């Protein structure tokens, strides 16, 4: 009996050699081929990219073989590339979409299959549902997957190996004032976390007075000592390197460089909620851009009133750029962001891009003429000081329904000593207090985890509210 393939927040992810096998990857590729043919985009070809995980290039080859066997032209990356680079290649090549072999920030045992439609964002729910339906049908029929050996596909001109970097770099040069950053004379520490973002900040910022120190730039699919997610538990080396080098800032990119982590000149982590605020401040106040913003339900609400003061609105969506990206397009938003550190921008792609995010953050600091810690203090003057944390809890699979029932029936009178104002069920259960504090309890879309989040007005209240979340969920 074939294993069930279910797409989560962004693509399908599974443990390598357990469910993530060549057969299952080929089945996903066959479904993608049939979907492209049904929607009339197959004639434009597909981009296939991959990250630095174990055997990612071999899985990408397997995808290319299946697409080619279905008569679809494949633009196959000739090296590991960030997901936003592969996504931008859709536009540069005028392709019908992309498949990216990556599990993003997941632990080393995982790999994944991300799908990007022709507009270069994450696949929306309706596309995901159609792919899952086709996958199930392919699994049920004999010899359901077509396959053409890669060498033969290349000989026939159905597979073209290419480097997506030049087109992407040209796009970044249009988005960011790189000459000013190169001339700024600052030192930056870039932590690639052994992932696909290796070398990008050095390449983009070289040629002037600015210096980039790279750490964990080599490929290591084991991700020794860390998970490739740019959050505090995984960034001790970055903190130390920033302090020891006297750098102005540290930038960390996750496994496929679509999530950013920011560190100030004192080696202190600036969390992703604060980064969303910094980026909104940069676009509205420093760049003078005009438009709404979009954020996930797990993201800070600190920018909501700031945007309203400028005459704009911040829209809330469920978790995942499969919701955020389409909403960005629908409302012509200048910024989209999620709590995991993924941010997308107007004039680029409706998709997370850690490289552009990092450059925008540096440009904000340089344009304001402040240190990164001073830039954060300036943000708090503009938007207030809010504090956030999240706990991830493993639980037995058979307990999921019981946890859901406990949270669903919960009727707290207050959240962290502030009266409860309302409950939002757009994605999980979000209890919102009158003072703006909130507690969110939801299951992860990519891992077997229960996640409890809070944002509130003081560091002391954070842990109290997280503990309240544990009690409500009974974990």
C-alpha positions as CSV (number, residue, x, y, z in Angstrom):
1,X,0.0,0.0,0.0
2,X,1.6,3.3,-1.1
3,X,2.2,5.9,1.7
4,X,-0.2,8.8,1.7
5,X,1.4,12.0,0.4
6,X,0.0,15.1,2.0
7,X,1.2,18.6,1.4
8,X,1.6,20.9,4.5
9,X,2.2,24.6,5.0
10,X,4.6,24.7,2.0
11,X,4.9,21.5,0.0
12,X,5.3,17.8,1.0
13,X,8.0,16.9,3.5
14,X,8.9,13.5,4.9
15,X,11.8,11.5,6.3
16,X,14.3,10.4,3.7
17,X,14.2,6.7,2.9
18,X,11.1,6.2,5.0
19,X,8.4,8.0,3.1
20,X,10.6,10.4,1.1
21,X,11.7,7.9,-1.5
22,X,12.6,8.2,-5.2
23,X,9.3,6.4,-6.1
24,X,7.2,8.9,-4.1
25,X,9.1,11.9,-5.5
26,X,8.5,10.5,-9.0
27,X,4.8,10.2,-8.2
28,X,4.7,13.8,-7.2
29,X,6.5,14.8,-10.4
30,X,4.0,12.8,-12.5
31,X,1.2,14.6,-10.7
32,X,2.9,18.0,-11.4
33,X,3.3,17.1,-15.1
34,X,-0.4,16.1,-15.4
35,X,-1.5,19.2,-13.6
36,X,0.6,21.5,-15.9
37,X,-0.8,19.7,-19.0
38,X,-4.4,20.2,-17.7
39,X,-3.9,23.9,-17.0
40,X,-2.2,24.6,-20.3
41,X,1.1,25.7,-18.8
42,X,3.2,22.7,-19.7
43,X,4.3,24.2,-23.0
44,X,6.2,26.9,-21.1
45,X,8.4,24.3,-19.3
46,X,9.2,24.0,-15.6
47,X,12.1,25.0,-13.4
48,X,13.6,22.3,-11.1
49,X,15.8,23.5,-8.3
50,X,17.2,21.9,-5.1
51,X,19.0,22.7,-1.9
52,X,22.0,21.2,-0.1
53,X,20.3,18.4,1.7
54,X,21.2,14.7,1.4
55,X,20.8,13.6,-2.3
56,X,18.7,16.6,-3.2
57,X,20.4,16.8,-6.6
58,X,19.5,13.2,-7.3
59,X,15.9,13.7,-6.3
60,X,15.9,16.8,-8.6
61,X,17.2,14.6,-11.5
62,X,14.4,12.1,-10.8
63,X,11.8,14.9,-11.1
64,X,13.4,16.1,-14.4
65,X,13.3,12.5,-15.8
66,X,9.5,12.3,-15.1
67,X,8.7,15.8,-16.5
68,X,10.7,15.1,-19.6
69,X,9.0,11.8,-20.2
70,X,5.7,13.7,-20.2
71,X,7.1,16.0,-22.9
72,X,7.7,19.0,-20.6
73,X,10.8,21.0,-21.1
74,X,12.9,21.2,-17.9
75,X,15.2,24.0,-16.8
76,X,17.3,22.0,-14.3
77,X,19.5,23.9,-11.9
78,X,23.1,23.1,-12.2
79,X,23.8,23.7,-8.5
80,X,22.1,24.0,-5.2
81,X,20.1,27.2,-5.1
82,X,17.9,29.1,-2.6
83,X,14.2,28.6,-3.2
84,X,13.7,32.3,-4.0
85,X,16.3,32.1,-6.7
86,X,14.6,29.1,-8.3
87,X,11.2,30.9,-7.9
88,X,12.5,34.0,-9.6
89,X,13.8,31.9,-12.5
90,X,10.1,31.1,-13.3
91,X,9.7,34.8,-14.2
92,X,13.1,35.1,-15.9
93,X,12.5,32.0,-18.0
94,X,8.7,32.7,-18.5
95,X,8.2,29.1,-17.3
96,X,5.0,27.5,-16.2
97,X,6.1,27.0,-12.6
98,X,8.8,25.2,-10.6
99,X,9.5,22.2,-8.4
100,X,12.1,22.8,-5.6
101,X,13.6,19.8,-3.7
102,X,13.9,21.1,-0.2
103,X,12.7,20.7,3.3
104,X,13.5,24.3,4.2
105,X,14.2,24.5,8.0
106,X,13.3,20.9,8.9
107,X,15.8,18.6,10.6
108,X,18.4,16.8,8.5
109,X,16.4,13.6,8.2
110,X,13.8,15.3,6.1
111,X,13.6,16.4,2.5
112,X,10.7,17.9,0.6
113,X,8.9,18.8,-2.6
114,X,7.8,22.4,-3.0
115,X,5.6,23.5,-5.9
116,X,5.7,27.0,-7.3
117,X,3.0,28.1,-9.9
118,X,3.7,30.4,-12.8
119,X,3.5,33.6,-10.7
120,X,6.5,32.4,-8.7
121,X,4.8,32.1,-5.3
122,X,3.8,29.2,-3.1
123,X,1.1,26.9,-4.4
124,X,-2.3,28.0,-3.1
125,X,-4.7,25.5,-1.3
126,X,-6.7,24.7,-4.5
127,X,-3.5,23.8,-6.4
128,X,-2.3,21.6,-3.5
129,X,-5.6,19.8,-3.3
130,X,-5.6,19.1,-7.0
131,X,-2.0,17.7,-6.8
132,X,-2.9,15.5,-3.9
133,X,-5.9,14.2,-5.8
134,X,-3.7,13.4,-8.8
135,X,-1.1,11.7,-6.6
136,X,-3.6,9.4,-5.1
137,X,-4.9,8.5,-8.6
138,X,-1.4,7.8,-9.9
139,X,-0.6,5.6,-6.9
140,X,-3.8,3.5,-7.7
141,X,-3.0,2.8,-11.3
142,X,-0.3,0.3,-12.6
143,X,2.7,1.9,-14.2
144,X,1.4,5.3,-13.4
145,X,4.7,7.2,-13.6
146,X,6.5,7.9,-16.9
147,X,10.3,8.1,-16.9
148,X,12.9,9.1,-19.5
149,X,16.6,8.6,-18.5
150,X,18.2,11.9,-17.9
151,X,21.0,11.6,-20.4
152,X,18.5,10.8,-23.1
153,X,16.3,13.7,-22.0
154,X,19.2,16.0,-22.3
155,X,20.1,14.6,-25.7
156,X,16.6,15.3,-26.9
157,X,16.8,18.9,-25.6
158,X,14.0,18.3,-23.1
159,X,16.4,19.1,-20.1
160,X,18.6,22.2,-20.0
161,X,20.9,22.7,-17.1
162,X,21.3,26.3,-16.1
163,X,22.5,28.7,-13.5
164,X,19.7,30.9,-12.1
165,X,22.1,33.2,-10.2
166,X,22.7,35.9,-12.9
167,X,19.0,36.7,-13.5
168,X,18.4,36.8,-9.7
169,X,21.4,39.0,-9.0
170,X,20.2,41.5,-11.7
171,X,16.7,41.5,-10.0
172,X,18.3,42.2,-6.6
173,X,20.3,45.1,-8.1
174,X,17.0,46.6,-9.2
175,X,15.5,46.3,-5.7
176,X,18.3,47.3,-3.4
177,X,20.7,50.2,-3.2
178,X,23.7,47.9,-3.4
179,X,26.3,50.6,-4.2
180,X,25.4,52.4,-0.9
181,X,25.7,49.2,1.1
182,X,29.0,48.3,-0.5
183,X,30.3,51.8,0.3
184,X,29.0,51.8,3.9
185,X,32.1,50.3,5.3
186,X,30.3,47.9,7.7
187,X,31.2,44.4,8.7
188,X,28.5,41.7,8.3
189,X,28.5,38.1,9.5
190,X,26.6,35.8,7.1
191,X,25.5,32.4,8.5
192,X,24.3,30.1,5.7
193,X,23.6,27.3,8.2
194,X,25.2,24.8,5.8
195,X,22.3,25.6,3.4
196,X,21.7,27.0,-0.1
197,X,22.2,30.6,0.8
198,X,25.9,30.1,0.9
199,X,27.9,32.9,-0.7
200,X,25.1,35.2,-1.7
201,X,25.6,38.1,0.8
202,X,29.4,38.1,0.0
203,X,28.7,38.2,-3.7
204,X,26.1,41.0,-3.5
205,X,28.0,43.2,-1.0
206,X,31.6,42.7,-2.3
207,X,33.6,45.3,-4.2
208,X,33.6,48.2,-1.7
209,X,34.4,49.1,1.9
210,X,31.9,46.6,3.3
211,X,33.2,43.3,4.5
212,X,31.3,40.0,4.8
213,X,32.4,37.2,7.2
214,X,30.9,33.9,6.2
215,X,30.3,31.1,8.6
216,X,28.8,27.6,8.0
217,X,29.0,28.3,4.3
218,X,30.1,24.7,3.4
219,X,27.6,22.0,2.4
220,X,26.9,19.6,5.2
221,X,23.6,17.7,4.9
222,X,23.9,16.6,8.5
223,X,23.5,20.2,9.7
224,X,25.8,19.3,12.7
225,X,24.6,20.6,16.0
226,X,21.6,22.6,14.6
227,X,18.5,22.5,12.7
228,X,18.8,24.9,9.7
229,X,16.2,27.3,11.2
230,X,17.4,30.8,12.0
231,X,16.1,31.0,15.6
232,X,18.0,31.5,18.9
233,X,18.8,27.8,19.7
234,X,20.6,27.3,16.4
235,X,22.6,30.6,16.3
236,X,25.1,30.5,19.1
237,X,28.0,30.5,16.6
238,X,26.6,33.6,14.8
239,X,26.1,35.4,18.1
240,X,29.7,34.7,19.1
241,X,31.2,35.6,15.7
242,X,29.3,39.0,15.6
243,X,30.7,39.9,19.1
244,X,34.2,38.7,18.4
245,X,34.4,40.4,15.0
246,X,32.8,43.7,16.0
247,X,30.3,43.3,13.1
248,X,27.5,45.7,12.6
249,X,25.0,42.9,12.2
250,X,24.6,39.2,11.6
251,X,22.3,37.6,9.0
252,X,21.3,33.9,9.1
253,X,19.5,32.1,6.3
254,X,17.7,28.8,6.7
255,X,18.3,25.6,4.6
256,X,16.8,27.0,1.4
257,X,17.3,30.7,2.2
258,X,13.7,31.8,2.3
259,X,13.8,32.6,6.1
260,X,15.9,35.3,7.7
261,X,17.4,35.6,11.2
262,X,18.8,39.0,12.4
263,X,21.4,39.7,15.0
264,X,22.4,43.1,16.3
265,X,26.0,44.4,16.8
266,X,26.0,43.1,20.4
267,X,25.2,39.5,19.3
268,X,21.6,39.7,20.4
269,X,18.8,38.1,18.4
270,X,16.1,40.4,16.9
271,X,13.1,38.2,16.6
272,X,11.0,37.7,13.5
273,X,8.1,39.8,14.8
274,X,10.5,42.7,15.3
275,X,11.9,42.1,11.8
276,X,8.4,42.4,10.3
277,X,8.1,45.8,12.1
278,X,11.5,46.9,10.8
279,X,10.7,45.9,7.2
280,X,7.3,47.7,7.4
281,X,9.1,50.8,8.8
282,X,11.7,50.6,6.1
283,X,9.2,50.3,3.2
284,X,6.7,53.0,4.5
285,X,8.9,55.5,6.2
286,X,12.4,55.2,4.6
287,X,11.5,54.0,1.1
288,X,8.2,56.0,0.9
289,X,6.3,53.0,-0.6
290,X,2.5,53.0,-0.3
291,X,0.3,50.0,0.2
292,X,-1.2,47.4,2.5
293,X,0.7,44.6,4.2
294,X,-0.2,41.0,4.9
295,X,0.8,38.8,7.8
296,X,0.0,35.3,9.1
297,X,-2.1,34.8,12.3
298,X,1.1,33.9,14.1
299,X,2.9,37.2,13.2
300,X,3.1,40.3,15.3
301,X,0.2,42.8,15.4
302,X,2.6,45.6,16.4
303,X,2.6,47.1,12.9
304,X,-1.2,47.2,12.5
305,X,-1.7,50.6,14.1
306,X,1.5,51.9,12.5
307,X,0.1,51.0,9.0
308,X,-3.3,52.5,9.8
309,X,-1.6,55.7,10.8
310,X,-0.1,55.8,7.3
311,X,-3.6,55.2,5.8
312,X,-3.1,51.5,5.1
313,X,-4.2,48.1,6.5
314,X,-2.5,44.9,7.6
315,X,-4.4,41.8,6.4
316,X,-4.3,38.6,8.5
317,X,-4.2,35.1,6.9
318,X,-3.7,31.5,8.0
319,X,-0.1,30.3,8.3
320,X,1.9,29.8,5.1
321,X,2.8,31.8,2.0
322,X,0.2,29.7,0.1
323,X,-2.2,32.1,1.8
324,X,0.0,35.2,2.2
325,X,1.3,35.3,-1.4
326,X,-2.2,35.2,-3.1
327,X,-3.5,37.9,-0.6
328,X,-0.4,40.1,-1.4
329,X,-1.3,39.9,-5.0
330,X,-5.0,40.5,-4.4
331,X,-4.5,43.7,-2.4
332,X,-1.3,44.8,-4.1
333,X,0.6,44.7,-0.8
334,X,4.1,46.0,-0.3
335,X,5.0,43.4,2.3
336,X,4.0,39.9,3.4
337,X,5.4,38.2,6.4
338,X,5.1,35.2,8.7
339,X,6.4,34.4,12.2
340,X,8.9,31.9,10.9
341,X,11.0,34.7,9.3
342,X,9.7,34.6,5.7
343,X,9.0,37.9,4.0
344,X,8.0,38.8,0.5
345,X,7.9,42.2,-1.2
346,X,6.2,44.2,-3.9
347,X,8.0,44.4,-7.2
348,X,9.7,41.1,-6.6
349,X,8.0,37.7,-6.1
350,X,5.0,36.9,-3.8
351,X,7.3,34.5,-2.0
352,X,9.7,34.5,1.0
353,X,13.2,35.8,0.2
354,X,15.7,35.8,3.0
355,X,18.4,37.4,0.8
356,X,16.4,40.4,-0.2
357,X,15.0,40.7,3.4
358,X,18.6,40.8,4.8
359,X,19.7,43.4,2.4
360,X,16.6,45.6,3.1
361,X,17.4,45.4,6.9
362,X,21.0,46.5,6.3
363,X,19.8,49.3,4.0
364,X,17.4,50.4,6.8
365,X,20.3,50.6,9.3
366,X,22.5,52.4,6.8
367,X,19.8,54.9,5.7
368,X,18.9,55.8,9.3
369,X,22.6,56.2,10.2
370,X,22.1,54.1,13.3
371,X,23.5,50.8,14.7
372,X,21.2,47.8,14.5
373,X,20.3,48.0,18.2
374,X,19.5,51.7,17.8
375,X,17.4,50.9,14.8
376,X,15.4,48.5,16.9
377,X,15.0,51.1,19.6
378,X,13.8,53.5,16.9
379,X,11.2,50.9,15.8
380,X,9.9,50.6,19.4
381,X,9.6,54.3,19.6
382,X,7.4,54.2,16.5
383,X,5.4,51.0,17.2
384,X,5.8,50.2,20.9
385,X,7.7,47.5,22.7
386,X,6.2,44.0,22.3
387,X,7.6,40.7,23.4
388,X,7.1,37.3,21.8
389,X,8.0,33.6,22.3
390,X,6.9,30.2,21.1
391,X,7.2,26.7,22.4
392,X,7.1,23.6,20.3
393,X,5.8,20.4,22.0
394,X,5.9,16.9,20.7
395,X,2.9,14.8,21.4
396,X,1.7,11.2,20.7
397,X,-0.3,11.2,17.5
398,X,-3.3,9.6,19.2
399,X,-3.6,12.6,21.5
400,X,-4.3,15.1,18.7
401,X,-8.1,14.9,18.9
402,X,-8.1,15.2,22.7
403,X,-5.8,18.3,22.6
404,X,-8.0,19.9,20.0
405,X,-11.1,19.2,22.1
406,X,-9.6,20.7,25.2
407,X,-8.5,23.9,23.4
408,X,-11.8,24.2,21.5
409,X,-13.8,24.0,24.7
410,X,-11.5,26.4,26.7
411,X,-13.2,29.6,27.9
412,X,-10.4,31.6,29.6
413,X,-11.7,34.9,31.2
414,X,-8.3,36.6,30.7
415,X,-5.0,36.2,28.9
416,X,-2.0,37.2,31.0
417,X,-4.2,39.2,33.4
418,X,-5.9,41.2,30.6
419,X,-9.6,40.4,30.0
420,X,-10.3,38.2,26.9
421,X,-11.6,40.3,24.0
422,X,-12.2,37.7,21.3
423,X,-11.2,34.3,19.9
424,X,-9.8,34.0,16.3
425,X,-10.1,30.5,14.7
426,X,-8.6,31.3,11.2
427,X,-5.8,28.9,11.9
428,X,-5.8,27.2,15.3
429,X,-7.2,29.0,18.4
430,X,-6.0,32.6,19.0
431,X,-7.1,34.1,22.3
432,X,-6.8,37.9,22.0
433,X,-6.9,40.1,25.2
434,X,-8.2,43.7,25.5
435,X,-4.6,45.1,25.8
436,X,-3.6,43.5,22.5
437,X,-1.8,40.5,24.1
438,X,-2.5,37.2,22.4
439,X,-2.1,33.4,22.9
440,X,-2.2,31.1,19.9
441,X,-2.4,27.3,20.0
442,X,-2.1,25.4,16.7
443,X,-0.6,22.3,15.2
444,X,2.4,22.6,12.9
445,X,1.8,22.1,9.2
446,X,5.2,20.5,8.5
447,X,6.1,18.6,11.7
448,X,4.3,16.5,14.4
449,X,4.4,19.4,16.9
450,X,1.9,21.4,18.9
451,X,2.9,25.1,18.8
452,X,2.0,27.6,21.5
453,X,2.7,31.3,20.7
454,X,2.3,34.6,22.5
455,X,2.9,38.3,22.1
456,X,2.5,40.6,25.0
457,X,3.6,43.9,26.6
458,X,6.4,42.7,28.9
459,X,9.0,39.9,29.1
460,X,7.6,38.7,32.4
461,X,4.2,38.1,31.0
462,X,5.5,36.0,28.1
463,X,6.3,32.8,30.1
464,X,3.1,33.2,32.2
465,X,1.0,33.2,29.0
466,X,2.9,30.3,27.4
467,X,2.2,28.3,30.6
468,X,-1.4,29.3,30.4
469,X,-1.4,27.9,26.8
470,X,0.1,24.6,28.1
471,X,-2.7,24.3,30.7
472,X,-5.4,25.0,28.2
473,X,-4.0,22.3,25.8
474,X,-3.3,19.9,28.7
475,X,0.3,19.3,27.6
